[in-house]
Amino acid sequence: MANIFSIGQSALTVAQAGVNTAAHNIANAATPGYNRQTVVQVAGQAGAQAAATVGMGAQVAEVKRNYSSFLGTQLLSTQSQQSQLEVQYGQIQQIDNMMADSSVGVAPALQDFFNTLQNVSTAPADATLRQSVLFSAESVTTRFKDMSNQLDEIGQGVNSQIESSVQDLNSAAQHLVGLNQAIVNAKGMPGSQSNDLLDQRDQVLRDLSKVVKISVNEQDDQVNVFIGNGQPLVTGSTAHQFKTQPSKTDSGRLEVVQDFGNQAGAPLSSQQPVGGALGGLLAFRDQTLAPAQNALGLVAIGLASGINAQQVKGYDQTGVAGKPLFDLPPVGVAASSSNQGVASLGAELGDISKLTASDFTFRLAGDQYQLLRSPDQQIVASSANADEVLAASAEQGFTLELSGELKAGDSFLIRPTAHAARGIGVALQNGRDLALASAETAAAGDSDNLRQMIGQQNAKTLNGGTSSIQSAYGQLVGRIGSQTRELQLTSQSASQINAQTETALQNASGVNLDEEATDLMRYQQAYQAAGKVMQMAQQLFSTVLDMGR
Amino acid sequence: MRISTQNFYSGSGARLSDLQAKVGQTMQQIASGSKLLTPSQDPAAAVRALDVTQSMAVREQFGKNRESLRSNMGLADITLTSMQDNLAGINEQVILANNSTRTSEDLASIAIVLKGQQEQMLGLANSTDSSGNYLFAGQKSTTQPFQRDDSGVSYLGDDQPQLVQVETGREMAIREGGRSLFPKDSNDKDLFALLGQTIAQLEDGSLSPAQRADSLKTLSQSIESTQVALSSRQTAIGVHLGELDRLDDLSGARLLQSTQELNALQDLDYNKTLSDLSRQQLSLQAAQKSFQMVSSLSLFNYLG
């Protein structure tokens, strides 16, 4: 007789667990990363006392977390990919928008400059026309500087986003360590529930995969997380911190390194599979921003070198040999702050038709001097003889001069074009100083040299003699346009793939409220039925008691 | 198939924002009148638009250069015509003087008229253009080309034409030297020198009628050769002005072509874009409506 009470009781418990679980699911329908839980119930063990075995009711075997680890892992990867491309696309759009207004770019200012030269050709002795050349030269340099400053500002934005990504990385690592510990503890205690902790940990991993591409393996209920080329972020209950530091050769550029306390590891590079927002930022900086700044510099160098070279061939209004019209900043050379040797390196522009938008590294690797091209790290020249490598720079449009000895591991960063757009200026003050004439004793209206200067507008002086100043600028605009377009398409498709994976995962393990409503009704009925069983047991028991009266 | 309720909402939300973004971009295009809002929308067209804009600007600048040339050439032409008139006046005086019955008073008054005409000729030869540069000084455009000295009038300009680009690969002189306007005779004397000599002779009346006739003959030969020189310069100017007109026509046709190309690259097709907009609006409205309908379907509505 007592059996029926305990069977009824077990049915009530199971139904209650069902209603509670459905309620928990409903409560968490909108919780990010929540996986639907279901009650797994089993029949109670049969009693042994009766000849015919009667069941002992039901019991809850477990509350199961509906989770597909296959889809979960896939989602980590699609999320990194999507996040990287989305960040890259978002960044490049800034440059795309900057280039959008053709009336304020470099092109119309360049055009104006050559137009004022043309105007002077109608009256080369006219002081007002001569002065107007200097004004338009001033305005073309201002356009270069403005654009360059805008690119620099985008670079500063990249730096601060890298910093916040690294903070996200570090706090996720701490969070994961805490969850690893909590999950181990929960599994150690009988009857305790680790489902919600697992959900939380999966969600932290998922959020982390937006910041950086991660590889995860699970060991003894704890997850280990690695990034980049296998740099550890979390191993069991240890979080490995990362930090940002200025590049050793370019203080305006933040790098991400593993923080080993007194010393730092090698920086994460866009050549590694960094992925996520951080990978997107590194890739944008190396593949778009720096090349754009350099390409703009190349156009500025093309203008300044072409006009200056012509200017020094001519004579000004007072019969003095011409001086450069434009100032160009020196070629950027930076010694690595960790250099051990005492060497110093000087660089100057050479044949500008050989210049590209690349940066270079000169270094001593072992006993080999090397000239490397950035960002693809292609070795341009390598030799045990430093002079041979230095001479190879001429083929890249600049010349190097080394003094002092390098020690193995020492390096220099050479940026031939990077600073030109930012630093271009007008050197002449007076229209008189324009060297429009071809000879010292020329007539006031001699414009032979002026007409050579005008010819610089369409002279193919850049990119191996295939591009004029204007077309080199057009190529920059075209490259940004097509890179942006490509990123728009790839980020759209990555976003669709990610959404599909997320939908698949959600459909497998997310909460469907109609389903929960059904469960609620089902367990409500089960609860009512169990109640009836108790009521009937009560009546049966009364019957027995009444028999005794 | 199971559908996660959360995912239904977030998915529908994402689709609605996509549709809204499309409507927004179309509206931006309509507001700006340009289909190329950023280079990424059509990179090849953006680069082409830069090229076309540049070549149009260069062409327009050539047009301005041609205007400057035309104005200077017109001025030179008018000046040369005045010089021709002046020359005809000098010739009249020469014919008047070349008569054996002239008294010394007659000759003295002819000398006065000739003096005035010589001054006028010198002034015309030293004409300047609107920028204050001398018309007939070649590249020495700021030096007064014809200056009086002991031997008469010397040419201080040069013979270098001052060239201006009027079209790709075509330059034309905006100013030329004036030396050739006053050819010299076999005794290395030009119009000014011979005029000066004749005026002096007429003033002092030292020559016999026969000697005077010889001297006036030499002068009229110089007048004739000067007239030929002025005419040939005017003919050259006429040819150049004609070429400038043809270049203008050509350039106008090419500018029109470039403008059409630029319009095709940049300008919005309003009919197409407006119909795109109404289609996008329709699909956004449909998506909103269906979201509203589907999201109101819930079993919980029936649990009481």
Chai-1 contact restraints between the chains, C-beta under 6 A:
chainA,res_idxA,chainB,res_idxB,connection_type,confidence,min_distance_angstrom,max_distance_angstrom,comment,restraint_id
A,A29,B,T5,contact,1.0,0.0,6.0,A-B,restraint_1
A,A29,B,Q6,contact,1.0,0.0,6.0,A-B,restraint_2
A,A30,B,Q6,contact,1.0,0.0,6.0,A-B,restraint_3
A,D96,B,T38,contact,1.0,0.0,6.0,A-B,restraint_4
A,D96,B,P39,contact,1.0,0.0,6.0,A-B,restraint_5
A,D96,B,S40,contact,1.0,0.0,6.0,A-B,restraint_6
A,N97,B,T38,contact,1.0,0.0,6.0,A-B,restraint_7
A,M99,B,P39,contact,1.0,0.0,6.0,A-B,restraint_8
A,A100,B,T38,contact,1.0,0.0,6.0,A-B,restraint_9
A,A107,B,L50,contact,1.0,0.0,6.0,A-B,restraint_10
A,Q111,B,A57,contact,1.0,0.0,6.0,A-B,restraint_11
A,N115,B,Q61,contact,1.0,0.0,6.0,A-B,restraint_12
A,Q118,B,Q61,contact,1.0,0.0,6.0,A-B,restraint_13
A,Q118,B,N65,contact,1.0,0.0,6.0,A-B,restraint_14
A,S121,B,V164,contact,1.0,0.0,6.0,A-B,restraint_15
A,T122,B,S68,contact,1.0,0.0,6.0,A-B,restraint_16
A,T122,B,V164,contact,1.0,0.0,6.0,A-B,restraint_17
A,T122,B,I174,contact,1.0,0.0,6.0,A-B,restraint_18
A,A123,B,S131,contact,1.0,0.0,6.0,A-B,restraint_19
A,A123,B,N133,contact,1.0,0.0,6.0,A-B,restraint_20
A,A125,B,S141,contact,1.0,0.0,6.0,A-B,restraint_21
A,A125,B,T142,contact,1.0,0.0,6.0,A-B,restraint_22
A,D126,B,S131,contact,1.0,0.0,6.0,A-B,restraint_23
A,A443,B,Q139,contact,1.0,0.0,6.0,A-B,restraint_24
A,A443,B,K140,contact,1.0,0.0,6.0,A-B,restraint_25
A,A443,B,D158,contact,1.0,0.0,6.0,A-B,restraint_26
A,A444,B,S141,contact,1.0,0.0,6.0,A-B,restraint_27
A,A444,B,T142,contact,1.0,0.0,6.0,A-B,restraint_28
A,G445,B,Q139,contact,1.0,0.0,6.0,A-B,restraint_29
A,G445,B,S141,contact,1.0,0.0,6.0,A-B,restraint_30
A,G445,B,Q162,contact,1.0,0.0,6.0,A-B,restraint_31
A,D446,B,Q139,contact,1.0,0.0,6.0,A-B,restraint_32
A,Q470,B,Q54,contact,1.0,0.0,6.0,A-B,restraint_33
A,G474,B,V47,contact,1.0,0.0,6.0,A-B,restraint_34
A,G474,B,L50,contact,1.0,0.0,6.0,A-B,restraint_35
A,V477,B,P39,contact,1.0,0.0,6.0,A-B,restraint_36
A,V477,B,A46,contact,1.0,0.0,6.0,A-B,restraint_37
A,V477,B,V47,contact,1.0,0.0,6.0,A-B,restraint_38
A,G478,B,P43,contact,1.0,0.0,6.0,A-B,restraint_39
A,G478,B,V47,contact,1.0,0.0,6.0,A-B,restraint_40
A,I480,B,P39,contact,1.0,0.0,6.0,A-B,restraint_41
A,G481,B,P39,contact,1.0,0.0,6.0,A-B,restraint_42
A,G481,B,S40,contact,1.0,0.0,6.0,A-B,restraint_43
A,G481,B,P43,contact,1.0,0.0,6.0,A-B,restraint_44
A,G481,B,A46,contact,1.0,0.0,6.0,A-B,restraint_45
A,S482,B,P43,contact,1.0,0.0,6.0,A-B,restraint_46
A,T484,B,S40,contact,1.0,0.0,6.0,A-B,restraint_47
A,R485,B,S40,contact,1.0,0.0,6.0,A-B,restraint_48
A,R485,B,P43,contact,1.0,0.0,6.0,A-B,restraint_49
A,T503,B,N7,contact,1.0,0.0,6.0,A-B,restraint_50
A,Q506,B,S4,contact,1.0,0.0,6.0,A-B,restraint_51
A,Q506,B,N7,contact,1.0,0.0,6.0,A-B,restraint_52
A,N507,B,R2,contact,1.0,0.0,6.0,A-B,restraint_53
A,N507,B,I3,contact,1.0,0.0,6.0,A-B,restraint_54
A,N507,B,S4,contact,1.0,0.0,6.0,A-B,restraint_55
A,G510,B,S4,contact,1.0,0.0,6.0,A-B,restraint_56
A,G510,B,Q6,contact,1.0,0.0,6.0,A-B,restraint_57
A,G510,B,N7,contact,1.0,0.0,6.0,A-B,restraint_58
A,V511,B,T5,contact,1.0,0.0,6.0,A-B,restraint_59
A,N512,B,R2,contact,1.0,0.0,6.0,A-B,restraint_60
A,N512,B,T5,contact,1.0,0.0,6.0,A-B,restraint_61
A,L513,B,T5,contact,1.0,0.0,6.0,A-B,restraint_62
A,D514,B,L299,contact,1.0,0.0,6.0,A-B,restraint_63
A,A517,B,L299,contact,1.0,0.0,6.0,A-B,restraint_64
A,A517,B,F300,contact,1.0,0.0,6.0,A-B,restraint_65
